[in-house]
Amino acid sequence: MAARDDCSAANNRASRDGFFAPDSVSWKVVGHPVALVGGMRALIVQALHPLAMAGVAQYSDFRRNPMKRLRGTSAYVAALVFGDRNAALAAVARVKALHERVRGVDPVTRKPFSANDPETMLWVHCVEIHSFLAAYRAYAGHLTLEQRDRYLAEQAVAAELIGIPSDMIPRSTAEYRRYFARVRPQLCLSAEAAETIDFVVRPKLSSDVPADLRVVGRVFGSMAAALVPRELRRLAGLPNRSPRELPSWMISNLVWRSAPLAARIPLLREAHERMASRIVGETPVRLASNAQRIVQRMTPSSTR
């Protein structure tokens, strides 16, 4: 009986703990405000893969409702990195359910596509994870090669949870470099990709979006475009400038606006409290609900 109770207690602790610990590099990278810029960079690069782009073009209302896509992605990433295991698994289940219906034929390559195709999922995963890292290194702070490799290895868990076979997943800087070199010949700029990239870099937000937020969107778009590798910038028709060539006020403005962010992200704050106390203070439903408000909380009150 005692052994059974010990096992039950251990299972309860495991469900409360997340897949990523507070001292992980993932918390450091994904928890920084520049992760939002990384997410925008990911949208640009992901659009260059025709099969991934076909799914977005045929099933997503991203251009009509960009904040919905941004909030959904932010909620998923936050639940996975900062939530407990129940919240993370619930978020994964929701994404898998959405993926079930995303299938068809890509008009560019004439090949069938599916959001559940392992190669397509791997592309989306690798670009997203690498983009968060690129944004952190360019606009936030230095990471050693060991830290970068540790971050990429940590994020293999996220890939496995969504259904990517373990033996397909790169886990280091060198492996990511080889993966991107392998996929590069498949990339192209379709008409749909060009429209999506233009929207990310030069967002055409409706008039009901506050003026300050529209300016921030354009600034973040420029910062995201500068993070795209030079060869892919040429392919996408983007300005050929690196982060070091951006006006300094762009980066300082981001830091000024986002300095209080960490304390205002519910999942991040709750994750710290949970790890410290080992007490469950929020249900998975509440955690997921809080995650959906992250993007709204990222903007100053004067823009809401």
Buried (B, 14 or more C-beta within 10 A) or exposed (E): EEEEEEEEEEEEEEBBBBBBEBEBBBBBBBBBBBBBBBBBBBBBBBBBBBBBBBBBBBBBEBBEEBBEBBBBBBBBBBBBBBBBBBBBBBBBEBBBEEBEEBBBEBBBBEEEBBBEBBBBBBBBBBBBBBBBBBBBBBBBEEBEEEBBBBBBBBBBBBBBBBEBEEEBBBBBBEBBEEBBEEBEEBBEBBEBBBBBBBBBBEBEBEEEBBEBBBEBBBBBBBBBBBBBEEEBBEBBEBEEEEBEEBEEEBBEBBEEBBEEBEEEBBBBBBBBEBBEEEEBEBEBEEBBEBBBBBBEBBBBEEBE
